[in-house]
Structure formats: C-alpha cells, structure tokens
Amino acid sequence: MKTTTQLTVAAVALFTSSFINVASVSYLINRMSDDGRVVNHAGIIRGATQRLVKLELTDSEQDDLIDAIERIIQGLIEGDRDLKLPPATDPNFLEKMQAVQTGWFTLKTTIQEYRNAPESGDVLLQESELFFELSNAAVFAAENFSKGKVQFTLVIQITLFLLNFALLVGICWVTHILQSQIKKAIMAIASSCTEIAAIVTQQEVVVSMQAASVHQTTTTTSHIRHSSAESAQEAIAAKRAASAVMNLAVEGGKTVQNLLIEMATVQNNSSAIYNKINDLKERTRRIETISYMVSRMANQTNLLALNAAIEAKRAGIDGKGFTIVAAEIRQLANHSKKSAEEIQQLIIDIQTAMSSTLQVTKEGSKTVQESVESIQNMTAAFQSVVDAIDEIFTRNARISLSAQEQVNAIQQVVEAMDSINNGAKETVNGISQTKLGMQQLNQAAWSLKTMV
C-alpha cells in the first residue's frame, strides 16, 4: 500500500472515530434522559399509590389518580409518546414492571372491594404494602439499568480514546516510513504541518471552551443536587415534626374526651344531689306539719288541763288529787309545746340551709353544664387542629417525595455530566498531544530541509 494511501486511511479512520465519538455520546445522553424519565415515573407510581390508598382510607375516591397510575404503568411497559416514555427493553425491568402491572390489578380490585365494604381496610393496607415492594423493585431495576448504560458509555469513551491513540501511533509509524522520501516532499510537509497546527490550535481552543462549559454545568448541577438534598432533609424533618404535633393533638383530644366524660359524671352526681335535697326538703315540710299538729295538740291539752283544774277546784277536797294530775298534764303540755316550737325553729333553719344548698347545687350544675359546653368546643377545636396538621403532614409527605425524586434525577444528570466532562478532558489531552506531535513534525521537516 502506498504511503499516501496509508495516511488517507489513517485520517479517514481518525475522522470516523471522532464522528462516532460525538454521535455515540449524543445518542447515549438521549438514552440516559429517557432512562431518567423511566426512573422518575417508576418512582411516581411508588409514591402515587401510597397517596391513593391513604385518600381511599379517608373515604376520598380518586378515579382520576387511578387512571393516571394505570397509564404510567402501561407507558413504562409499552411506551407512551405523550409521556416521552420508551418501551421497556431491559428483561429485568420488564419482568418487574409486569409484576407491578399484576399487583396493580389486584390493588385496584381491592380498592373497589373496600369501597363496597369499608371493613376490609386491613386487606387494602396489606395489598398496598405488597404493591409498594413491587414498585420499589421496579425502581431499583430501572436505576440499575441506567447505571449499566452509564458504565457502557464510559467503556465506549475509553475504547474510542484507545482507538484514537492507536490511530495516532499509526500516523507516527507512517511518518517514520516517510522519512526515506522526505527529500522530495519537505516543502509540502512543512506547509501542511503549519496548516494542520493552526487547525489543531483552533480545535484545541474550541474544545477547551466546551470543556470549561461542561465543567461549569457540572459544578452548577452539583450545587443544585446539594440544595435539593438539603430541601429533602428539611421536608423529612418537617414531616416528622408535623407527625409529632399531630400525635400530641390526638392525645390532647383524648384527654379532653376523658375530661368531658368526668364532667358528665359530675353533672349527673350534682343532679342526683339536687333531687335528694329536694326530697329531703319535702320530708322536712312534712315534719313541720306534724310539729305544727303536735303544737296544736299541746295547746288543746293545756286548755283541757286548765278546765280540769277549774273543775277539780270546784269539787273541793275530793278533786284535789285530780288537780295535781291536771297540773302535771298542763306542765307536760307546756313542755310539749315548747319542744314543738324548738323543732319548728330547727326545721326552719334546716329549710333555710337546704334552700341555700339547692341554690349552690343549681349554680354548680349550671357551671358544670357551661364547662361541658366549653370542653365540647375545645374538642371541636382539637379536631380542627388535628385535621389541619394532617393536611400539613400530607403536603410535607408529597414535598418530601418530590424532593427525593429531584435528588435522584439530578444525581443521574451529574453522573452523565461527569462522564461528558471526562470525555471532553480526554479529547483536549488528545488534541494537545496531536498538536505537540505536529509541531515536532514541522520542526523535523525544517531540520531536514536545512540538512538537504
């Protein structure tokens, strides 16, 4: 083969290798972007089903969310142009997604059964946990497949670098052969080397600028990744704090409920005391009536004893004994009257005390009733707080999930940019070596010209 033909073949091979390098990098970047969307949507399925089950358990039917999840699952298996999802080609990921599809049909059936029979909530939770494991396995399979492509890209870059290096070695070897013919083509070689050196210098500047841009993009993406990771940590902390506050609010609501039960008991006891005091007041009134009758009987007995004493005095000495008896009866009647008056006074005092007690008991019952109403209002307020905290907890959970997905996606972009950055650096190094070789060749040509 002629030397010129060898040089032509080497140049064509070098150009072809460079073209293949650029084309393969562009193709693999597009494929890694598709893989990133696949991982992202697989993660969306994992989080969306958990949210769906939670909403269903709170009696909130989400048919639109069910349709969206089913579309994403179908798109991850067969591809979806609107969602920019390619058909599944990796056997491991396809197997995991088919298992996810089967689990989804089971979970969807369980949701319909739960809507018809709410007592089957435990079965729904179990199916949700099983589906979470299946979708989690699918996410890991997609991530592994994406990592495999990144490693494949690195292998291609190394292979192309070695190929370029081999081509450069071949060019050097052909140049060594050309030394025997250098006398006839010194001027042409010198001129060509000068032009090639200028082109290589221009390419070196362009590639250096590209490498600097890629490096700056990689640095910016790394900062975004750290910020997203910090946001995810903050969202997780907010989620935990909201969960703790919600638990405290629920405990406070339980305490208020217990206090409400105790206040109801106190109210019932107050009502019972009020009824007992009323009954006692009625019995005291009866005692007062009886005491009044005893007082009247004492007055009548006293009057009869007085009449008996008058009659005994008329009877003279024969009625003297009867006079003594009448005096004793009269004295006994006076004592009975005096005791009846004392009993009446005591009854009046008891009735006054019972009236005061009834008034206090009534006011206490009213206060207890007001306290019960206040506690009921407090219970409603605690329930409002629990509902609000539950809403915050749900939002924090969604924010945490989105932040984590962003961190994963940005991590993949950072890895891809690192690979591109390394390839650009290797290309710059290769061009620098080529430039140095061409300069040395130019110097050799001029040295040979001087020698000739």
C-alpha positions in Angstrom: 0.0 0.0 0.0 1.2 3.5 -0.9 2.3 5.8 1.9 -0.2 8.4 0.8 -3.0 5.8 0.9 -1.9 4.8 4.4 -2.1 8.5 5.5 -5.5 8.9 3.9 -6.8 5.7 5.6 -5.4 6.9 8.9 -7.0 10.4 8.5 -10.4 8.9 7.5 -10.2 6.5 10.4 -9.4 9.4 12.8 -12.3 11.4 11.4 -14.6 8.4 11.6 -13.6 7.7 15.2 -14.2 11.4 16.2 -17.6 11.3 14.4 -18.5 8.0 16.1 -17.4 9.5 19.5 -19.7 12.6 19.1 -22.6 10.6 17.7 -22.4 7.9 20.4 -22.2 10.5 23.2 -25.2 12.3 21.9 -27.1 9.0 21.5 -26.3 7.8 25.0 -27.2 11.2 26.5 -30.6 11.0 24.9 -31.0 7.4 26.1 -29.9 8.4 29.6 -32.5 11.2 29.6 -35.1 8.6 28.6 -33.9 6.3 31.4 -34.1 9.2 33.8 -37.8 9.7 32.9 -38.4 6.0 33.3 -36.9 6.0 36.8 -38.8 9.2 37.7 -42.2 7.7 36.5 -41.4 4.5 38.3 -40.9 6.5 41.5 -44.1 8.4 40.8 -46.0 5.1 40.7 -44.5 4.1 44.0 -45.5 7.4 45.7 -48.8 7.9 44.0 -50.2 4.5 45.0 -49.4 5.2 48.7 -51.2 8.6 48.4 -54.1 6.8 46.6 -54.5 4.3 49.4 -54.4 6.9 52.1 -57.0 9.0 50.3 -59.2 5.9 49.8 -59.0 5.0 53.5 -60.3 8.6 54.3 -63.3 7.9 52.0 -62.0 10.1 49.2 -62.4 8.3 45.9 -59.7 9.1 43.4 -60.7 7.7 40.0 -58.6 10.2 38.1 -55.5 9.2 40.1 -56.2 5.5 39.4 -56.4 6.3 35.6 -53.2 8.3 35.7 -51.3 5.5 37.6 -52.6 2.9 35.2 -51.5 5.0 32.2 -48.0 5.4 33.6 -47.7 1.6 34.2 -48.8 0.9 30.7 -46.4 3.5 29.3 -43.5 2.1 31.2 -44.1 -1.3 29.6 -45.2 -0.5 26.1 -44.0 3.2 25.8 -46.0 6.4 25.7 -45.3 9.2 23.3 -47.1 11.9 25.3 -45.2 11.0 28.5 -42.0 10.5 26.4 -41.5 7.0 27.8 -39.7 4.4 25.6 -40.9 0.8 25.5 -39.2 -1.4 28.1 -36.2 -3.3 26.6 -34.4 -4.5 29.7 -35.6 -8.0 30.6 -35.2 -7.5 34.3 -37.1 -4.2 34.3 -39.8 -5.6 32.0 -40.2 -8.5 34.4 -40.5 -6.2 37.4 -43.0 -3.9 35.6 -45.1 -6.9 34.6 -45.2 -7.9 38.2 -46.2 -4.3 39.1 -49.0 -4.4 36.5 -50.3 -7.7 38.0 -50.1 -6.2 41.5 -51.8 -3.1 40.3 -54.8 -5.0 39.0 -55.0 -6.8 42.4 -54.7 -3.5 44.3 -57.4 -1.8 42.1 -59.8 -4.7 42.7 -59.1 -4.4 46.5 -59.9 -0.7 46.3 -63.2 -1.4 44.7 -64.0 -4.1 47.3 -63.1 -1.6 50.1 -65.5 1.0 48.6 -68.2 -1.6 48.8 -67.1 -3.0 52.2 -65.2 -0.4 54.3 -64.4 -3.1 57.0 -61.8 -4.5 54.6 -59.3 -1.7 55.3 -56.7 -4.1 56.7 -56.7 -6.1 53.4 -56.2 -2.8 51.4 -53.2 -1.9 53.6 -51.7 -5.3 53.1 -52.1 -5.1 49.3 -50.7 -1.6 49.4 -47.5 -2.8 51.2 -47.1 -5.7 48.7 -47.6 -3.2 45.7 -45.0 -0.9 47.3 -42.4 -3.7 47.4 -43.2 -4.5 43.7 -42.9 -0.9 42.6 -39.8 -0.4 44.7 -38.2 -3.3 43.0 -39.1 -1.8 39.6 -37.5 1.5 40.6 -34.3 -0.3 41.6 -34.3 -2.3 38.3 -34.6 0.9 36.3 -31.8 2.6 38.3 -29.5 -0.5 37.7 -30.3 -0.4 34.0 -29.5 3.3 33.9 -26.2 2.8 35.8 -25.3 0.0 33.3 -25.7 2.4 30.4 -23.5 5.0 32.2 -20.8 2.3 32.6 -21.3 1.3 29.0 -20.8 5.0 28.0 -17.5 5.0 30.0 -16.3 1.9 28.2 -17.1 3.4 24.8 -15.2 6.5 25.7 -12.2 4.5 26.8 -12.4 2.4 23.7 -12.6 5.4 21.4 -9.7 7.0 23.2 -7.6 3.9 22.7 -8.7 3.8 19.1 -7.6 7.4 18.6 -4.4 6.7 20.4 -3.8 3.7 18.1 -4.5 5.9 15.1 -2.0 8.5 16.3 0.6 5.7 16.8 -0.1 4.5 13.2 0.3 8.1 11.9 3.6 8.3 13.7 4.7 5.0 12.2 3.7 6.1 8.7 5.6 9.4 9.3 8.6 7.3 10.2 8.4 5.5 6.9 8.1 8.8 5.1 11.5 9.8 6.3 13.0 7.9 3.4 11.0 10.1 1.0 11.4 13.3 2.9 13.7 14.9 0.3 11.0 15.1 -2.3 8.2 16.4 -0.1 9.9 18.6 2.5 8.2 21.8 1.4 4.8 20.1 1.1 5.2 18.6 4.6 6.3 21.9 6.1 3.4 23.7 4.6 0.9 21.0 5.5 2.2 20.8 9.1 1.8 24.6 9.5 -1.8 24.4 8.3 -2.6 21.4 10.4 -1.0 23.0 13.5 -3.2 26.1 13.0 -6.3 23.9 12.7 -5.4 21.8 15.7 -4.8 25.0 17.7 -8.2 26.3 16.7 -9.8 22.9 17.7 -7.9 23.0 21.0 -9.4 26.4 21.8 -12.9 25.3 20.9 -12.7 22.0 22.8 -11.2 23.8 25.8 -14.1 26.2 25.8 -16.5 23.3 25.6 -14.7 21.5 28.4 -14.9 24.7 30.6 -18.7 25.0 29.8 -19.2 21.3 30.7 -17.2 21.7 33.9 -19.3 24.8 34.9 -22.5 23.0 34.1 -21.3 20.0 36.2 -20.5 22.4 39.1 -23.8 24.1 38.9 -25.7 20.8 38.8 -23.7 19.6 41.8 -24.8 22.7 43.8 -28.4 22.1 42.7 -28.1 18.5 43.9 -26.8 19.5 47.3 -29.6 22.1 47.6 -32.2 19.5 46.6 -30.7 17.1 49.1 -30.9 19.7 51.9 -34.5 20.5 50.8 -35.4 16.8 51.0 -33.9 16.6 54.5 -35.8 19.7 55.6 -39.0 18.2 54.2 -38.4 15.0 56.1 -37.8 16.9 59.3 -40.9 18.9 58.8 -42.8 15.7 58.1 -41.6 14.2 61.4 -42.4 17.4 63.3 -45.9 17.5 61.9 -46.3 13.8 62.8 -45.2 14.6 66.4 -47.6 17.6 66.7 -50.4 15.5 65.3 -49.8 12.8 67.9 -49.8 15.5 70.6 -53.1 16.9 69.3 -54.7 13.5 69.1 -53.6 12.8 72.7 -55.0 16.2 73.8 -58.3 15.3 72.1 -58.4 12.0 74.0 -57.7 13.8 77.3 -60.4 16.4 76.6 -62.8 13.5 75.8 -61.9 11.8 79.2 -62.5 15.2 80.9 -65.8 15.5 79.2 -66.9 12.1 80.5 -65.8 13.0 84.0 -67.7 16.3 83.8 -70.7 14.4 82.7 -70.4 12.2 85.7 -70.1 15.2 88.0 -73.1 16.7 86.3 -75.1 13.5 87.0 -73.9 13.5 90.6 -75.0 17.1 91.0 -78.4 16.3 89.6 -78.7 13.4 92.0 -77.7 15.6 95.0 -80.2 18.2 93.8 -83.0 15.6 93.7 -82.1 14.2 97.1 -82.1 17.6 98.7 -85.5 18.4 97.2 -86.8 15.1 98.6 -85.3 16.0 102.0 -86.9 19.4 101.8 -90.3 17.8 101.1 -89.8 15.4 104.1 -88.8 18.4 106.3 -92.0 20.1 105.2 -94.0 17.1 106.4 -92.1 17.1 109.7 -93.0 20.8 110.1 -96.7 19.9 109.5 -96.5 17.2 112.1 -94.7 19.5 114.6 -97.5 22.1 114.0 -100.1 19.5 114.8 -98.2 18.5 117.9 -98.1 22.2 119.0 -101.9 22.5 118.4 -102.5 19.3 120.4 -100.3 20.7 123.2 -102.4 23.9 123.3 -105.6 21.9 123.4 -104.1 19.6 126.1 -103.1 22.7 128.1 -106.6 24.1 127.7 -108.2 20.8 128.8 -105.8 20.6 131.8 -106.8 24.2 132.8 -110.5 23.2 132.5 -109.8 20.1 134.6 -108.1 22.1 137.3 -111.1 24.5 137.5 -113.5 21.6 137.8 -111.2 19.9 140.4 -111.2 23.2 142.4 -115.0 23.3 142.3 -115.1 19.7 143.6 -113.2 20.8 146.7 -111.2 18.3 148.7 -112.5 15.4 146.6 -110.9 16.8 143.4 -107.5 17.7 145.0 -105.8 14.6 143.5 -107.3 15.4 140.1 -106.0 18.9 140.5 -102.5 17.6 140.9 -102.9 15.3 137.8 -104.3 18.2 135.8 -101.3 20.4 136.8 -98.9 17.7 135.7 -100.7 17.3 132.4 -100.7 21.0 131.9 -96.9 21.1 132.7 -96.4 18.2 130.2 -98.4 20.1 127.6 -96.3 23.2 128.1 -93.1 21.1 127.7 -94.5 19.5 124.5 -95.5 22.9 123.1 -92.0 24.3 123.9 -90.4 21.2 122.3 -92.6 21.6 119.2 -91.6 25.3 118.9 -87.9 24.3 119.1 -88.5 21.6 116.5 -90.2 24.2 114.3 -87.3 26.6 114.7 -84.8 23.8 113.8 -86.9 22.9 110.8 -86.9 26.5 109.6 -83.1 26.6 110.0 -82.8 23.3 108.1 -85.1 24.5 105.3 -83.0 27.7 105.0 -79.8 25.7 104.8 -81.3 23.4 102.3 -82.6 26.3 100.2 -79.0 27.7 100.1 -77.7 24.3 99.3 -80.2 23.9 96.5 -79.2 27.3 95.1 -75.5 26.4 95.2 -76.1 23.0 93.7 -78.2 24.5 90.9 -75.5 27.1 90.2 -72.8 24.3 90.3 -74.9 22.2 87.9 -75.1 25.3 85.6 -71.4 25.8 85.9 -70.7 22.2 85.1 -73.0 22.5 82.1 -71.1 25.5 80.9 -67.9 23.7 81.4 -69.2 20.7 79.4 -70.1 23.1 76.6 -66.6 24.7 76.8 -64.9 21.3 76.7 -67.1 20.3 73.7 -65.9 23.5 71.9 -62.4 22.6 72.9 -62.8 19.1 71.5 -64.0 20.6 68.2 -61.0 22.9 68.2 -58.7 20.0 68.8 -60.3 18.1 66.0 -59.8 21.1 63.7 -56.1 21.2 64.8 -55.8 17.5 64.0 -57.3 18.0 60.6 -55.1 20.9 59.8 -51.9 19.1 61.0 -53.0 16.0 59.0 -53.2 18.3 55.9 -49.8 19.7 56.6 -48.4 16.1 57.1 -49.8 15.1 53.7 -48.3 18.1 52.0 -45.0 17.6 53.7 -45.0 13.9 52.6 -45.7 15.0 49.0 -42.9 17.6 49.2 -40.5 15.1 50.6 -41.3 12.6 47.8 -40.9 15.3 45.1 -37.6 16.5 46.6 -36.2 12.9 46.8 -37.2 12.3 43.2 -35.5 15.5 42.2 -32.3 14.5 44.1 -32.3 11.1 42.3 -32.8 12.8 38.9 -30.2 15.4 39.5 -27.7 12.7 40.7 -28.2 10.9 37.3 -27.6 14.2 35.4 -24.5 14.9 37.5 -23.1 11.4 36.7 -23.8 11.9 33.0 -22.2 15.4 33.0 -19.2 13.9 34.8 -18.8 11.3 32.1 -19.1 14.0 29.4 -16.6 16.2 31.3 -14.1 13.4 31.5 -14.5 12.6 27.8 -14.0 16.3 26.9 -10.9 16.4 29.0 -9.5 13.3 27.4 -10.3 14.8 24.0 -8.5 18.1 24.9 -5.5 16.0 26.0 -5.6 14.0 22.8 -5.7 17.2 20.7 -2.8 18.7 22.8 -0.7 15.6 22.1 -1.6 15.8 18.4 -0.7 19.5 18.3 2.7 18.7 20.0 3.3 15.9 17.6 2.6 18.2 14.6 4.9 20.9 16.0 7.7 18.3 16.4 7.0 17.1 12.8 7.2 20.6 11.5 10.5 21.2 13.3 11.8 17.9 11.9 10.7 18.9 8.4 12.6 22.2 8.6 15.6 20.5 10.1 15.6 18.1 7.2 15.2 21.0 4.8 18.3 22.6 6.4 20.2 19.3 6.1 19.2 18.9 2.5 
